């Protein structure tokens, strides 16, 4: 009972259901009698007509379930988002880590990397699911674990505020949930943030932190909230956020294209020849189509579904399909490769001049493969 109201919640997993009888026994009765009984759904046979409609509707979702976006490194296994509002969970660490890596790609960071990602479990992860050992990240999992409206912003936060403010989000009310953190962050025995990026946290240093728009909400944590209340000019503008699905799809597509490109570039000169392209160009038209990229994904060990091309479309963009015709030509591939090298060189020169730069896409891919 809460303030005179009875709250009944069977859960969202469809395992249990509540049968509630609300009865006014006599005309004029001011209050009804209420009887509640918990039922196990599986004890009742399904309605065959409704079951047929449900199966038909779910065939649309099969495409999402069978379209793999990324392989989860063993470091994050067993992978779960269960009880994310009450503790740090492996899916929270994984999602925060890949969001950090996505923010740190050269095309996104432009030489200004984030140090870590901290996200409240009310935003991510959300599915409340434990994944099988052979399950990886699919379109369905992405949509379940983080909602599209939860854009990612980059905040500038002093180490002192991070060290003492994050733990205020742990315990207490379940909403907004336990503050999840990426694998660049470690916690000491007292529950305080101890290190970021392998270095002891510097209370005076200003860190670049990726998070959602509710990061500064004072009701969730006094230290972080009061800091941004005192420094409203440091709250990112609302139009500077990154849509999480687009951000991660682009990141995973770029990583996958690096793998595909490396498998084709036999002489390792960072440029493809017509002969090298023929390994995937099955119809010999001098380019790669959606179907040929689907086959390339299968060759990389990914599970794909021919009816779902969302990831392949992003993969086409990563490879260089600037005119959006659904085919990447050899010229487009090599031109895109050249542009990425030029961007990496520019960031490297900035780093040489004392401006910190992010690793190149190839370097990040190599580091990710080593971690796997």
Long-range contacts (C-beta under 8 A, 24 or more apart in sequence): 6-34, 8-36, 10-38, 13-128, 14-41, 15-40, 15-41, 15-42, 16-40, 16-41, 17-41, 61-140, 62-305, 63-139, 63-305, 63-307, 63-308, 64-138, 64-139, 64-140, 64-143, 64-308, 65-138, 65-139, 65-140, 66-138, 66-303, 66-304, 66-305, 66-308, 67-138, 67-139, 67-303, 67-304, 67-305, 67-308, 67-310, 67-311, 68-136, 68-137, 68-138, 68-297, 68-302, 68-303, 68-304, 69-136, 69-137, 69-138, 69-139, 69-142, 69-248, 69-249, 69-252, 69-311, 70-98, 70-136, 70-137, 70-252, 70-255, 71-136, 71-137, 71-301, 71-302, 71-372, 72-131, 72-136, 72-137, 73-368, 73-371, 73-372, 74-372, 75-183, 75-371, 77-133, 78-130, 78-131, 78-133, 79-130, 79-131, 79-135, 80-129, 80-130, 80-131, 81-125, 81-126, 81-127, 81-128, 81-129, 81-130, 81-145, 82-128, 82-129, 82-130, 83-128, 84-121, 84-125, 84-126, 84-128, 84-177, 84-178, 84-180, 85-121, 85-122, 85-174, 85-175, 85-177, 85-178, 86-174, 86-177, 86-178, 87-178, 88-178, 88-180, 88-181, 89-121, 89-125, 89-180, 91-125, 91-127, 91-129, 91-131, 91-145, 92-119, 92-121, 92-124, 92-125, 92-178, 92-180, 92-181, 93-180, 93-181, 93-182, 93-183, 95-119, 95-124, 95-125, 95-145, 95-146, 95-180, 96-124, 96-180, 96-181, 96-182, 96-183, 96-210, 97-182, 97-183, 97-184, 98-248, 98-251, 98-252, 99-152, 99-182, 99-210, 99-244, 99-247, 99-248, 100-182, 100-184, 100-210, 101-251, 101-364, 101-368, 102-242, 102-247, 102-248, 102-250, 102-251, 103-152, 103-154, 103-210, 103-242, 103-247, 104-358, 104-359, 104-364, 105-251, 105-254, 105-358, 105-361, 105-364, 106-340, 106-343, 106-344, 106-347, 106-357, 106-358, 106-360, 106-361, 107-340, 107-343, 108-242, 108-247, 109-358, 110-347, 111-347, 111-350, 111-351, 111-355, 111-356, 111-357, 111-358, 112-154, 112-208, 112-356, 112-358, 113-208, 113-356, 113-357, 113-358, 114-154, 114-208, 114-209, 114-210, 115-184, 115-196, 115-197, 115-207, 115-208, 115-209, 116-181, 116-182, 116-184, 116-185, 116-196, 116-197, 116-207, 116-209, 116-210, 117-152, 117-181, 117-182, 117-209, 117-210, 117-211, 118-162, 118-166, 118-179, 118-180, 118-181, 118-182, 118-185, 118-209, 118-210, 118-211, 118-215, 119-179, 119-180, 119-210, 119-211, 119-212, 120-169, 120-176, 120-177, 120-178, 120-179, 120-180, 120-211, 120-212, 120-214, 120-215, 120-220, 121-176, 121-177, 121-178, 121-179, 121-180, 122-175, 122-176, 122-177, 122-214, 123-147, 123-150, 123-176, 123-177, 123-212, 123-214, 124-150, 124-180, 124-212, 124-244, 125-180, 136-303, 137-252, 138-303, 139-308, 139-310, 139-311, 142-245, 142-248, 142-249, 143-245, 146-244, 146-245, 148-243, 148-244, 148-245, 150-212, 150-213, 150-244, 151-212, 151-213, 151-241, 151-242, 151-243, 151-244, 152-210, 152-211, 152-212, 152-241, 152-242, 152-244, 152-247, 153-210, 153-211, 153-212, 153-213, 153-215, 153-236, 153-240, 153-241, 153-242, 154-208, 154-209, 154-210, 154-236, 154-240, 155-208, 155-209, 155-210, 155-211, 155-215, 155-216, 155-228, 155-234, 155-235, 155-236, 156-206, 156-207, 156-208, 156-209, 156-234, 157-206, 157-207, 157-208, 157-209, 157-224, 157-227, 158-203, 158-204, 158-205, 158-206, 158-207, 158-227, 159-196, 159-201, 159-202, 159-203, 159-204, 159-205, 159-206, 159-207, 160-203, 160-204, 161-223, 161-224, 161-227, 162-193, 162-196, 162-201, 162-207, 162-209, 163-192, 163-193, 163-201, 163-203, 164-192, 164-223, 165-221, 165-222, 165-223, 165-224, 165-227, 166-193, 166-221, 166-224, 167-191, 167-192, 167-193, 168-220, 168-221, 168-222, 168-223, 168-224, 169-220, 169-221, 176-214, 176-217, 176-220, 179-221, 213-238, 213-241, 249-310, 249-311, 249-314, 250-314, 250-317, 250-318, 252-311, 253-311, 253-314, 253-315, 253-317, 253-318, 254-318, 254-361, 255-361, 255-364, 255-365, 255-368, 256-297, 256-300, 256-302, 256-315, 256-318, 257-315, 257-318, 257-319, 258-361, 258-362, 258-365, 259-300, 259-365, 260-293, 260-296, 260-300, 260-319, 261-319, 261-333, 261-337, 263-299, 263-300, 270-337, 270-341, 271-334, 271-337, 272-330, 272-333, 272-334, 272-337, 273-330, 274-330, 277-330, 277-333, 285-327, 286-329, 286-330, 287-327, 287-328, 287-329, 287-330, 287-332, 288-319, 288-327, 288-328, 288-333, 289-326, 289-327, 290-316, 290-326, 293-319
